[in-house]
Amino acid sequence: MSAPRLEVDLTKVEANARWLVERLARHAIAVTGVTKAALGAPAVGAAFVRAGVTGLGDSRVQNLARLREGGTRLPLTLIRSPMLSEVGAVVREAARSMHSEGAVLDALSAAASPERTPHGVILMVELGDLREGVPAEAVDALAVHVEALPGLHLAGLGTNLACQSGIAPDQSKMDQLSEIVRAVERAIGRPLDVVSGGGSAALGWALTTTDVGRVNELRLGESILLGTDPLHRTPIEGLHTDACRLVAEVIEVQSKPAQPWGTQGHSTFGTPAARPGRGTRRQALVALGHQDVDPAGVTPPPGLAVLGASSDHLVLDADASDVAVGDCIELGLDYGALVRAMTSPFVTKVLRGTTPQSASIH
Ligand SMILES: *Cc1c(COP(=O)(O)O)cnc(C)c1O
């Protein structure tokens, strides 16, 4: 089998999604499964659907198109505010989209067909993480504006925290969101259907709170695929953390001086990190680099430790390992590493736990 390869175990992905769907159902929160880290692969979307998600979301219109062509019947949500230049594709491919700009909504309305079911709009509210979102005090006016736009239906509000500045989705932020929902409902004179409280970073709050307020949906990607909580970078108990693994091949194992020698300048990827130890140590080279993965986000097996990486080489301390040339090693991945591996043309994607005909990401 070719290396490097990214192996995704769909049985574990489905189990993770089912665990989250069931726990959140106790809080009356539905799950939109986010497929962007899997490039909208229909087989991954299908695993989410079997687990009971109520919709699928992705940040890229191309990925939504793949899901749709793959036969997904659940509503699809574009979770990144559309480019003005893609509103036509958005109304074709997505049932709903998330927004923060009046000009984009105007264009979306113009592109929406009057004959079709109105396109659902979720307005994103800025609550302090400083990525996408309308300031809280401007949401009412934009909601009233959307209500008057033909071809669109204001489905609800959403927010996104943690992704840009690491601001925690805590009780106070979620209470603020519910408060803004009530204000918008007073302004438009009707209830809103959807309150989308965030991504996997909101799970710590959602699974423990005694008051979800108006939040009735989360958009989950990382927690389903990796079993981790992005806010604390910790495993979520009950979830598989090895559903996605990167397999790569060792191309050199040599005993070398622990420390480099000669006059030192910068290396290709900045100042080299200090190496541990003295004397002679075993070093392993793996055919894997920045072109394949984010080397800072990989976890090698026990006995091996990452010393550094360049475009095409991962350098490992192998003093406590009997790894040999030609061996394949399995690396754990964080979200950044998963996304890089998934988008690298050099990494073969292998789906396990599915029928052969759907076993491809590309
Ligand atoms: C990526 C993304 C998500 C999913 O986040 P995870 O941390 O992968 O669960 C949710 N909402 C928006 C707007 C996103 O961009």
The ligand as a Tripos MOL2 file, in Angstrom:
@<TRIPOS>MOLECULE
LIG
   15    15     1     0     0
SMALL
NO_CHARGES

@<TRIPOS>ATOM
      1 C1        -15.1800   24.5860   10.9310 C.3       1 LIG1
      2 C2        -16.3990   25.1930   11.4700 C.ar      1 LIG1
      3 C3        -17.2090   24.4650   12.3500 C.ar      1 LIG1
      4 C4        -16.8280   23.1010   12.8600 C.3       1 LIG1
      5 O1        -15.8480   23.2520   13.8420 O.3       1 LIG1
      6 P1        -15.2050   21.9840   14.5670 P.3       1 LIG1
      7 O2        -14.2730   22.5880   15.5540 O.co2     1 LIG1
      8 O3        -14.4870   21.2130   13.5020 O.co2     1 LIG1
      9 O4        -16.2970   21.2100   15.1810 O.co2     1 LIG1
     10 C5        -18.3850   25.0400   12.7760 C.ar      1 LIG1
     11 N1        -18.7590   26.2710   12.3640 N.ar      1 LIG1
     12 C6        -18.0130   27.0090   11.5310 C.ar      1 LIG1
     13 C7        -18.4840   28.3530   11.1240 C.3       1 LIG1
     14 C8        -16.7930   26.5030   11.0640 C.ar      1 LIG1
     15 O5        -16.0580   27.2370   10.2340 O.3       1 LIG1
@<TRIPOS>BOND
     1     1     2 1
     2     2     3 ar
     3     2    14 ar
     4     3     4 1
     5     3    10 ar
     6     4     5 1
     7     5     6 1
     8     6     7 2
     9     6     8 1
    10     6     9 1
    11    10    11 ar
    12    11    12 ar
    13    12    13 1
    14    12    14 ar
    15    14    15 1
@<TRIPOS>SUBSTRUCTURE
     1 LIG1         1 GROUP 0 **** ****
